Amino acid sequence: MPDSVDFSRKLVLVLGASGYIGSRVVAALSGSPIYRPVEASRRSDPAVDATKPDSLRNALRGADYVVNCIAGNNQTMLRTTEVLCEAARASPPRRIVHLSSMAVYGAATGTVREESAPVSPVSGYGQAKIDCERMVLGYVHDGGDAVVLRPSCVFGPASPQWTTRLARLLRAGRIGDLGSAGDGWCNLACVDDVVGGVIAALDAPDIAGGVFNVSSSAELTWNEFLTAFAKALGATPVRRIAPRSLRIETKLLAPMRRIAGMVLRSPMTEAITPSLAALWSQDIRIDCSRAQALLRLPRTPVDRMIAAAVRHERGLPQAALS
């Protein structure tokens, strides 16, 4: 019998399977002797629309587990989570693993643990993630089994947000050593570590209703990371970006670059938004000791993360990070 129809493996429905994290989860599950992934995304299966109750109820039928990796706009994330929780109440899987984000902490500073409260201002994205978490934990309150993972900045080969975007900006000399504007703590989550956390959370005992931070890097500033990444990319000499230049980028040029980016695909149209600049200076340290203890979360060293990302950028074959 072909592996694709090996029904001895537990079925995992992956929502958002065509996204960056979702596709990595599917790939890891495909090689597992225990789990069998079922992809659910408009790209991989146009018949599945996770925002529509009937469609999701049908997709959920027979699933042992659900991994919710849906990204997209805030309305899509909220609607998908709402529909998932309602469908799961009628036909509960063994567990839902819901991916949230460190964005729920807003402008918090210092060491941040899962019980830490959000600090204003919280972005629209962060608020949507908070609202999604409330739905998932409401489902747990009603008797369901679900856990929430809060990855920090997901870095890895082809990560559009934290790898390829930063690589373009570094090569264009638009970022580098940011001075005091880059002295915030750089909380990177290696994509392989995030995927490992997702898979571990499927069957980990006694964690229903648990919330887990997921981060890989520790004691590393954004300046240190950006300098190391630039050197590995060959984007040298690493520019020292004056505070005035960064202010002009975020306050004056970002809106124009966003508009230009809709038409042109160039590093010079990449917008450095105020929220991104704020993160680079934010004194926030994501504590993931709970995930390390209960999910045995690995923490890939930053040099290995950078090496894997650069190999991809250069079109070279990848070696496993773990």
N, C-alpha and C positions, 0 to 999 in steps of 0.2 A: 504494500500500500504506500503511495507517495506520502512524503512528509507533510505536504500541504493539507492532507485529509487524515492526519494521525489524531484520531479523536481521544486517544489516551492522554493527550496533553491538555492542560487546563486552558480554556478559551479566555483570552484577554481582548476586550473591545477597546481599541485605542481611538479616542476622539481627537481630531486634529492630527491625523496620522501623516499628512503630507507636510506638516510644518517642520521646523528645524529640530526641535526636541522630539516631537512625535515620530518622525521618520527614524530617528536614532533608537527610540524605544522599540519600534517595530523590528528594526534590524537585529537588535539584541535578543528580542523574544523569538525571532525566527530561528536563531541558532541555539535556543534553549531546549533541553530534553524534557522540560517540565511544562512550559507554557507554549501556547499557539496563538499568535496575534491575529486579530481581525481588524483590518484597516477601515476606519470610518472618517472620510473627509470628502468634500465635494470634488476634489481633484482625483482621489483614488477610487471613489465610488459615488458618482453623481446621484445615485438613488438614495443615499443617506444624507439627510439634512438634519443636523443635530439641533436646529432651532424649532423643528416641527415635532409635536408629541407623537403622532402616529409613526413617523419615520424612525424616531429614536426608540420607541417601544419595540418596533420590529427588529431593529439592530441589536437591542438589548436581550432579546429572547435567546436563551441558552448560554449567555455569557456568564462565566464564573467571576470575572473581575472587569472593572472599567478603569481606564486611565484617561483623565480629562486633561488633554494638552491644548485645548482650543485657545487660539490667540485671537487675532483680528481686532476689530474695534470694540469699544467698551460695551456697546449694545449687544453685539454678538456673544461676547463672553457671558454677560448677564443672562441673556435669553437661553443660551445653551445650558448653563448651570441650573437654571430654574427648571427647564424641561427635563434634564437628566435626573434631578432629585425627585420630581413628580413621577417619572417613569420607573425609577428605582423603588419608590414606595409601593408600586403595584407589583413589581417583579424584581425583588431585591437580589443583586449579585452578592457574592461573598464579601466583596470590599470595593469601594471606589477610592482610587488614588487621584487626588485633585491637585494640580499644579497652580500655585499662587505665585507670589513674588515678594522680594524684600521691599518693593515699593510701598507695601502696606505700612511701613514704619515712618513714611514721610520724611520730615526733617530731623528725626531722632539723632542723637549723638551719643558717644560713649559705647560701651558694650551693650549690644541689643540681643536679648533673649526672646523666646517665643511669647512670653507673657508681657513683653514691653508694649506699652500703649503707643498708638500713632501720635506723631507730633506735627502740628500744622506748620507750613502748608503741606497737604497731601495732594499729589497730582490726580487728575481725573482718572488716569489708569490705575493709580494706587487705590483710589476710592472704589473703583469697579472691582478690583481684586478683594478688597475688604468685604464688599457686599456679596460677592460670590462665596467667600469663606463662610459668611453668616448662613447662607442657604445650605451649604454642605454640612455645617455643624448643626443646623436645624434638622436636617435629615438624620444625623446621628442621634439627636435628642429624641426623635420619633422612633428610634429603634434600629436604624440602619447602621451599617459599618462603613466608615470612611476615614481617611487620613488626609491631611493637608501638608504639602511640601512647599516651602518658600525658598526657591533658589535665589541666589544673588545674581550678579552679572554673568550670564552663561557664555563662557569663552571656549572656543575650540575651532577646529578646521571648518571654514565656511560659515561660521556664526555671523549672520548679517549685521547684527547690532553691535557686537563687542569685538569682532575680529576683522572682518573685511572693511567695515566702515572706518575703524581706527587705523587700519593699515593704509587706506587711501589718504586719510588726513595726515598721517605721518610722512608718507611719501611725497605729498604735496607741500610739506613744510608748514602746514597750517597749525599743527600742534607739535609738542615736543616736551621740553622741560618748561612746565607752566609756572615755576616759581612758587610763591605762596598759594596760588590758585590751584596747585596740584598736590598740596600737602595732605589731602584727605586720604583715608584708608581705602585701598583698592580691594574690594571684596569680589573676587572672581570665583565662579563655580565652573570647574571643568565639566564639559558636557558629558563625558564618560562617567564622572562622579554622580551627576544628576541622574543619568539613566540607571546607574547602579543603585541609587537610592530609591528610584521608582520601583525597580524589580524587587528589591529587598522589602519594600513596604507592602507588596502584594500579600505576603503570607506571614509577615512578622507577627508574633503573638502579642496579645494584650496591649495593642496600640490604637484600638478603635477610638476615634475622636481626637487622636493625637495630631499636634502641629509641630513641624520640624523645619528648622532653618537648614539650608544646604549651601555650603560655601567651601571653597578649596584653599584659597590663599589666606595667609595670616601675616600680620606685621609687615605689610608692604604698602607703600604709598603709591598714588597714581603717578607721581613723577618718576619713581623708581621703576614702575612697570612700563610706562611709556618709553622711557629711555632704553630699557632692556629690549623691548619689542622693536623699537626703531633700529637699534644696532643689529638685531637678528635679521631684520628685513633688508639691511643695507641702506636704510634711509638716514644716512649720515652726511655731514655732521648734524647732530641733534640740535635743532633750533631752540633757543631760549625765547619763549613767547612773553612779551611784555604785558603787564596787566591791562594797559590801555588797549592793546591790540585785541585781547580777549573780550574786553567790554564792548568794543566796536563790533566784533564778530557776533556776540550774543544779542546785543540790544538793537543794533542797526542793520546788520547784514543778514542775520538769520531769516527774517521774513522774506527778503528778496531772493535769497538762495533757495528757499523752499519752493517758491514759484518757478524759478529757473530750473530747478531739479525735476519738475514735472515734464519739462521739454527736453532738457539736455542731461546726459549722463556723464558727469565729469566730477573729479574730486573738488573742483572749485565751486560746484553747486551744492556740496554737502553742507547742510546747516548745522552749526554748533549752537544748540538751543540753550536757553538759560537753565533749563532743568539738568542738562548734561553738565554744564559748567558748575552748577551747584553741587552735583554729585562728586565731581573731582576735588572739591574742597571740603566735603562733608566728613566730619570726624566720627564716623560710624564703623563699628567693628561687629560683624555678624558672628554671634556665638552659635556654633553648630555641635556643641558637645552632646546634646540630646540625640541627634541623628547618629553621631559616632558611636554612642553607647547602645542605642536600641536598633539601629539599622546597619551598624558596622560600616558607616559611611567612609569610603576612602577619601584621601585628600591628595590629589595629584600635585606634585611640586610645580611651581610656576615655570621653571626653566623647561620642563618637559611639555607643559601646555604650549609655551611659545614655540618650541621646536616643532611640535606637530602642526601648529597653525602655519608656520613659515613653510614647512614642507608642502602643505596644501597650496599655499599661495604660489609656490614655484612649480606646481604640477608634479611633485615627486610622490612616489608611493608612500602610504602611511604605515607606520608601525603602531601596534597597540599601545595605548597609554598605560594600561594596567598590567 
